[in-house]
Amino acid sequence: MNEVSRCCRVLNVRHGATFEEVKVAYRDLVQVWHPDRFAGNERLQASAQDRLKEINLAWEYLSANAFRDGVLVEPEDEAAEPVAVGEDSDLSATPDFGARRAKWPWLFGAAALVIVGALVLIWQRHRTPVLKQTSMASTNAGPVSQSVKSIEPASQTVATPRIFPFATDVLAGNARTNRGTGWLEFPPLLEPPFAVRFETAVSDLSEFRMHYAMGQVIFNWSDHLKDLLIVSPQAFNTTVPGEGILLPGSRREILWIMQTNSMAIEVDGKMRFQTNDSFSGLKGRVSAQNFKGPVELTAFEVQTPQDPKRSEPASSERTILADDIMPTMIPETNLTRHYGPDGVTIEASVDWAYRLMSSQSFRPPFTIRTRAKTDAFNLRLFCENGMVIFNWEWNSRELRVHDPLNGAGTAVANQGFVLPNEWHTISWSIQPMGMTLTVDGKIRFQNHRDYRAVNGKVGIAPYMSEVTIDNFVVEKK
């Protein structure tokens, strides 16, 4: 029996099964043999842990080596049937029968040794690594979200060399949850270079996401389980085939290294992704998010060249305008706003419909003018049935324009991105016979249409983000 057949027997699947069928069988076995089900019996829990390791190794080997066009392929050395021997045949009459019979035990013994050696090598290569831990405070001392929970670290740990000298334990009191989504976030804004270190364990192939500004790194991606999905902080997508799986029941150390001219992702010291690009000038927050399943987060550490408390940016001077309508604008339900030295910061739950709206309606000609910034994704402006979206969560480079008359959407390629955590002056001019949208003085969208029937309230909103507003003016002309 070769390794593919042995793994099939472990997962109780047959040759010809599809990738999805094998994955379902694997996930069912993970549920059955997960050690947490035997928490009251140490002996059974240890047996379940061994069994789960065997199941994980079988799944990992099959998913990497045994599929062709999405189907589990029978090994070539087992495809051919042995030649049948008739009942009346006298094998002992064969001249070399005795010699071959004497050699069989030696051959079987050698084959067994080879198989055992191969299994040991595979186990050594894929076994759960020893968790690494720097000199941090207790990892479950601080607040964590309801969906990303903290657990006690392994009792035996070794020191991990730091990439940068200052290390901040996010779980020990520096974390916050944000945007009503269960994201666990490090509040200070960071600029490259820095590194983020996670120790995590997933359950049932749960999707695990790491964020920086608009960037994302997604393991156990539900759309393509084996692929690692990278969304660059510059808002470009990349998939890395075969590098995206984090197996259940095993803790992994993930290191995300951001330099001014490069980005790298390591898992247990092995490089899974690396790219050279310009990340100088970016500013954003780092966060962790589970998606479609629980994630156990043992460590969340941010490493920086200098103390992040000393590098927090100074507040900017506000632009005071006499016709600013911000004080009279009305927040809709579940929209919160905070007043600070930068202006008014608004955030909402996951429902995009919560907005900060004017108390009065406007007819063309008028121009909405605001100085605002988003910490990551959506910065949205409204006018009656219309809406414009910058840094749209599905495609940050695409500008979404919804018509004020009927809400009909228009996609404008490569015109929707605004740099996160930077102030931008946005102007949306609605005239009787057309409208124009500009950002920092440059036209992003323009059309010609009869808007004389428009008569509605105007507003601004976040979605999966925080939006800070310096001023919001409606000019009538």
C-alpha positions in Angstrom: 0.0 0.0 0.0 1.5 3.3 -1.0 1.1 6.7 0.7 -1.9 7.8 -1.3 -3.9 4.6 -0.5 -2.9 4.8 3.1 -4.2 8.4 3.4 -7.4 7.4 1.6 -7.9 4.7 4.2 -7.3 7.3 7.0 -9.9 9.6 5.6 -12.2 6.8 4.5 -12.4 8.0 0.9 -11.9 6.2 -2.4 -10.1 7.0 -5.6 -12.3 9.0 -8.0 -13.7 11.2 -5.2 -13.8 14.9 -5.9 -11.8 17.5 -4.0 -15.0 18.7 -2.3 -16.0 15.2 -1.2 -12.6 14.5 0.3 -12.7 17.9 2.1 -16.1 17.1 3.6 -14.9 13.7 4.8 -11.8 15.4 6.3 -13.8 18.1 8.1 -16.3 15.4 9.4 -13.3 13.5 10.9 -11.9 16.7 12.4 -15.2 17.3 14.2 -15.3 13.7 15.5 -11.7 13.6 16.7 -11.2 17.1 17.9 -9.4 17.0 21.3 -11.8 19.5 22.8 -14.5 16.9 22.8 -12.6 14.8 25.3 -11.6 17.6 27.7 -12.7 15.6 30.7 -10.5 12.6 30.0 -6.8 13.1 29.5 -6.1 9.7 28.1 -8.9 10.0 25.4 -7.8 13.6 24.7 -4.2 12.4 24.0 -5.5 9.7 21.8 -7.7 12.1 19.9 -4.7 14.5 19.5 -2.7 11.7 17.9 -5.6 10.7 15.7 -6.2 14.3 14.6 -2.5 14.7 13.6 -2.8 11.6 11.4 -6.0 13.0 9.8 -4.3 16.3 9.2 -1.3 14.7 7.6 -3.5 12.5 5.4 -5.5 15.5 4.2 -2.4 17.6 3.6 -0.7 14.9 1.6 -3.7 14.1 -0.5 -4.6 17.8 -1.2 -1.0 18.5 -2.3 -0.2 15.3 -4.3 -3.2 13.2 -5.2 -5.6 15.3 -7.2 -5.8 15.7 -10.9 -8.4 18.1 -12.4 -10.2 18.1 -9.0 -10.4 14.3 -8.8 -8.6 11.9 -6.5 -6.4 9.8 -8.8 -5.5 6.2 -8.2 -1.7 5.6 -8.0 -0.2 4.0 -11.1 1.4 1.2 -9.2 -2.0 0.1 -7.9 -3.9 0.6 -11.1 -2.9 -2.7 -12.7 -4.6 -5.9 -11.4 -2.3 -8.8 -10.6 -2.3 -11.8 -13.0 -4.7 -14.4 -11.8 -3.4 -17.9 -11.0 -5.6 -20.9 -11.6 -6.6 -23.2 -8.8 -4.8 -26.2 -10.3 -1.5 -24.4 -10.8 1.3 -25.9 -8.8 3.5 -23.0 -7.8 5.9 -25.3 -5.9 6.8 -26.9 -9.3 8.3 -23.6 -10.4 12.1 -24.0 -10.3 12.8 -20.8 -8.4 9.7 -21.0 -6.2 11.8 -21.9 -3.1 14.3 -19.2 -3.7 11.6 -16.6 -4.2 9.7 -17.8 -1.1 12.9 -17.4 0.9 13.3 -13.8 -0.4 9.8 -12.7 0.3 10.2 -12.1 4.1 13.3 -10.0 3.4 11.5 -8.0 0.7 8.5 -7.4 2.9 10.7 -6.3 5.8 12.6 -3.9 3.6 9.4 -2.4 2.2 8.0 -2.0 5.7 11.2 -0.2 6.7 10.9 2.1 3.7 7.3 2.9 4.4 7.9 3.5 8.1 10.9 5.8 7.3 8.8 7.8 4.8 6.0 8.2 7.3 8.4 9.4 10.0 9.9 11.9 7.5 6.5 13.2 6.6 5.4 13.4 10.2 8.6 15.3 11.1 8.0 17.7 8.2 4.3 18.4 9.0 4.1 18.0 12.7 2.9 20.8 14.9 5.7 23.2 15.6 6.8 24.3 19.1 5.1 27.6 19.8 7.5 30.5 19.8 7.0 33.4 22.3 8.9 36.6 23.0 9.1 38.2 26.4 5.5 39.4 26.4 2.9 39.8 29.1 0.2 37.2 29.6 -1.6 37.0 26.2 -5.0 36.7 27.7 -4.7 39.8 30.0 -6.4 42.3 27.7 -9.8 42.6 26.0 -10.5 40.5 23.0 -13.5 40.3 20.6 -16.2 37.8 21.0 -15.3 36.0 17.8 -11.5 36.1 18.1 -10.8 34.6 21.5 -7.6 34.3 23.5 -6.4 31.0 24.9 -3.5 30.0 27.2 -0.2 29.6 25.3 1.6 26.3 25.2 3.7 25.6 28.4 6.9 25.0 26.5 8.0 28.0 24.3 11.2 29.2 22.9 12.3 32.8 22.1 11.7 34.1 18.7 14.1 36.7 17.3 12.4 40.0 16.7 12.5 41.8 13.4 12.4 45.2 15.1 13.4 46.1 18.7 10.1 47.5 20.1 7.4 44.8 20.6 3.9 45.7 21.7 1.6 42.9 23.0 -1.8 43.8 21.5 -3.8 41.3 23.6 -2.4 42.7 26.9 -4.6 45.8 27.0 -3.8 47.5 23.7 -6.5 45.9 21.6 -9.9 47.2 20.6 -12.8 45.8 18.5 -13.9 47.9 15.7 -16.7 48.4 13.1 -19.1 45.9 14.7 -17.5 43.0 12.8 -15.4 41.4 15.6 -12.1 42.7 14.2 -9.4 42.8 16.8 -7.4 46.0 16.1 -4.2 47.7 17.3 -5.3 51.4 17.5 -2.2 53.4 16.6 -1.5 54.2 12.9 1.6 52.5 11.6 3.9 53.3 8.8 6.4 50.8 7.3 8.7 49.4 8.4 7.1 47.2 11.0 6.2 43.5 11.6 3.1 41.8 13.0 3.4 38.4 14.7 0.4 36.1 15.3 0.1 32.7 17.0 -3.2 31.2 16.0 -5.1 28.0 15.7 -8.1 27.6 13.4 -11.0 25.2 13.8 -12.7 23.3 11.0 -10.7 25.2 8.3 -12.0 28.6 9.5 -11.0 31.5 7.3 -8.5 33.8 9.1 -7.8 37.3 7.9 -5.1 39.8 8.7 -5.5 43.5 7.8 -3.3 46.5 7.4 -4.9 49.7 6.1 -6.6 48.4 2.9 -4.4 45.3 2.7 -5.5 41.8 3.6 -3.9 38.4 4.0 -6.4 35.5 3.9 -5.7 31.9 5.0 -8.2 29.1 4.4 -9.8 31.2 1.8 -13.4 29.9 1.4 -13.4 30.4 -2.4 -10.1 28.6 -3.0 -9.0 26.7 0.1 -5.4 25.9 -1.0 -4.6 29.4 -2.3 -3.3 32.3 -0.2 -5.1 35.5 -1.1 -3.1 38.7 -0.8 -4.7 42.1 -1.1 -1.8 44.5 -1.2 -2.1 47.7 0.9 -1.9 49.4 -2.5 -5.2 47.6 -3.3 -4.1 45.0 -5.8 -5.0 41.3 -5.5 -2.6 38.4 -5.8 -3.2 34.6 -5.2 -0.4 32.2 -4.2 -1.4 28.7 -5.2 -1.0 26.0 -2.6 0.2 28.3 0.2 -3.1 29.2 1.9 -4.0 26.3 4.2 -3.8 26.4 8.0 -4.7 23.0 9.3 -7.2 22.7 12.2 -6.0 21.7 15.7 -2.4 23.0 15.2 -1.0 26.3 16.3 0.9 28.3 13.7 3.2 31.4 14.0 2.4 33.9 11.2 4.8 36.8 10.6 3.7 39.7 8.3 6.7 42.0 7.5 6.1 45.4 6.0 9.2 47.3 4.7 9.1 50.5 2.8 10.0 48.6 -0.4 8.8 45.0 0.2 6.3 42.8 1.9 6.6 39.2 3.2 4.4 36.6 4.8 6.0 33.7 6.8 4.3 30.7 8.5 6.5 28.8 11.0 9.6 30.3 9.5 8.7 29.3 5.9 8.2 32.0 3.3 4.8 31.8 1.7 4.7 35.2 -0.1 7.1 38.0 -0.9 7.0 41.0 -3.2 8.9 44.2 -3.9 6.8 47.3 -4.1 6.7 50.8 -2.8 4.9 51.0 0.5 6.5 54.2 1.7 4.1 56.8 3.0 1.3 54.3 3.8 -0.5 54.8 7.1 -2.9 52.3 8.7 -4.0 50.1 11.5 -3.3 46.3 11.8 -6.1 43.9 12.9 -7.1 40.3 13.0 -10.4 38.9 11.9 -12.0 35.5 11.9 -14.5 34.7 9.1 -17.0 31.8 8.9 -15.7 30.0 12.0 -13.8 30.4 15.3 -10.2 31.3 15.6 -8.0 30.9 18.7 -5.6 33.7 18.9 -2.7 33.2 21.4 -0.5 36.1 20.4 -0.8 39.3 18.5 2.4 41.3 18.6 3.4 44.5 16.7 7.1 45.1 16.2 8.4 48.5 15.3 11.7 50.3 15.0 10.6 52.8 17.6 8.0 53.0 20.4 4.6 53.5 18.6 3.4 55.7 21.5 6.1 58.2 20.5 5.3 58.0 16.8 1.6 58.8 17.0 1.0 61.7 14.5 0.2 65.1 15.9 -3.3 66.3 15.4 -3.8 68.6 12.4 -5.2 72.1 12.6 -8.9 72.1 11.8 -10.3 74.3 9.0 -13.1 76.4 10.5 -15.7 77.4 8.0 -18.6 79.7 8.7 -21.0 77.7 6.4 -20.0 74.3 7.8 -23.3 72.3 8.4 -21.6 69.6 10.4 -23.1 70.8 13.7 -26.6 70.6 12.4 -26.3 67.2 10.6 -28.3 64.3 12.1 -26.8 60.8 12.7 -29.0 57.9 11.8 -29.5 54.9 14.2 -26.4 52.9 15.2 -24.1 55.6 13.8 -21.7 56.9 16.5 -19.7 60.1 16.3 -16.8 61.3 18.4 -15.4 64.8 18.6 -11.7 65.2 18.6 -8.9 67.6 17.6 -9.0 66.3 14.0 -12.8 66.8 13.6 -15.7 64.5 13.9 -15.1 60.7 13.6 -18.0 58.6 12.6 -18.3 54.8 12.6 -21.2 52.4 12.1 -22.2 48.8 12.5 -21.9 46.5 9.5 -25.1 48.0 7.9 -24.0 50.5 5.3 -27.3 52.4 5.5 -26.3 54.3 8.6 -25.3 57.8 7.7 -24.8 61.4 8.9 -27.4 63.4 7.0 -28.3 67.1 6.6 -31.5 68.4 8.2 -32.5 70.3 5.0 -32.9 69.4 1.3 -31.2 70.9 -1.6 -32.0 71.6 -5.3 -29.5 72.2 -8.1 -27.3 74.0 -8.6 -25.3 73.1 -5.5 -21.9 71.6 -4.6 -21.1 69.3 -1.7 -17.6 70.0 -0.5 -15.9 68.1 2.3 -12.4 67.6 3.8 -12.4 64.1 5.1 -10.4 60.8 5.4 -11.1 57.1 5.9 -8.9 54.8 8.0 -9.3 52.0 5.4 -12.3 51.3 3.3 -15.5 53.1 2.3 -15.8 56.8 2.3 -19.3 57.5 1.0 -21.2 60.6 0.1 -25.0 60.9 -0.4 -27.5 63.0 -2.3 -31.2 62.0 -2.3 -31.1 58.6 -4.2 -27.5 59.0 -5.2 -24.2 57.9 -3.7 -20.5 57.9 -4.5 -18.2 55.4 -3.0 -14.4 55.7 -2.6 -12.3 52.7 -1.5 -15.2 50.3 -2.2 -14.7 47.1 -0.2 -15.1 44.8 -3.2 -12.8 46.7 -5.5 -10.9 49.6 -4.0 -9.7 50.9 -7.3 -13.2 51.2 -8.8 -15.3 54.3 -8.2 -19.0 53.6 -7.7 -21.4 56.4 -8.7 -25.1 56.0 -8.1 -27.3 58.5 -9.8 -29.2 61.0 -7.5 -32.4 60.6 -9.6 -32.9 56.8 -9.5 -29.9 55.3 -7.7 -28.6 53.5 -10.9 -25.0 52.5 -10.5 -22.0 53.3 -12.7 -18.6 51.7 -12.3 -15.6 53.9 -13.2 -12.3 51.9 -13.3 -9.2 53.1 -11.5 -10.9 56.2 -10.1 -12.1 55.1 -6.7 -8.9 54.9 -4.6 -8.0 57.5 -2.0 -5.0 57.0 0.3 -6.2 55.9 3.7 -5.5 58.1 6.8 -4.8 61.1 4.6 -7.0 64.2 4.2 -8.7 64.6 0.9 -10.9 67.5 -0.4 -13.8 66.0 -2.2 -16.2 68.1 -4.3 -19.5 66.7 -5.7 -21.2 69.4 -7.9 -24.7 68.8 -9.0 -25.9 71.2 -11.6 -29.2 71.4 -13.5 -27.7 69.7 -16.6 -24.9 67.5 -15.2 -22.6 66.6 -12.3 -18.9 66.6 -11.6 -16.9 64.7 -8.9 -13.4 65.8 -8.0 -10.8 64.7 -5.5 -8.0 67.1 -4.5 -8.8 69.2 -7.6 -8.7 66.4 -10.1 -11.9 65.2 -11.9 -12.8 61.6 -11.2 -16.3 61.5 -12.8 -18.4 63.8 -15.0 -21.7 63.4 -16.9 -24.4 65.4 -18.6 -28.0 64.8 -17.5 -31.1 66.7 -16.5 -31.0 66.9 -12.6 -33.5 69.7 -12.2 -35.9 67.3 -10.5 -33.4 66.5 -7.7 -34.5 67.7 -4.3 -33.0 65.8 -1.4 -30.8 65.7 1.7 -27.1 65.2 1.5 -24.7 63.3 3.8 -21.6 61.2 4.5 -21.0 57.7 5.9 -18.4 55.0 6.6 -18.8 51.3 6.1 -16.3 48.8 7.6 -14.3 51.9 8.4 -13.9 55.0 10.4 -14.4 58.3 8.6 -13.1 61.6 10.1 -14.6 64.8 8.8 -12.9 68.2 9.1 -15.8 70.1 7.5 -18.9 69.5 5.4 -20.2 72.4 3.3 -23.0 72.8 0.7 -22.4 75.7 -1.6 -25.4 77.1 -3.4 -24.5 78.6 -6.8 
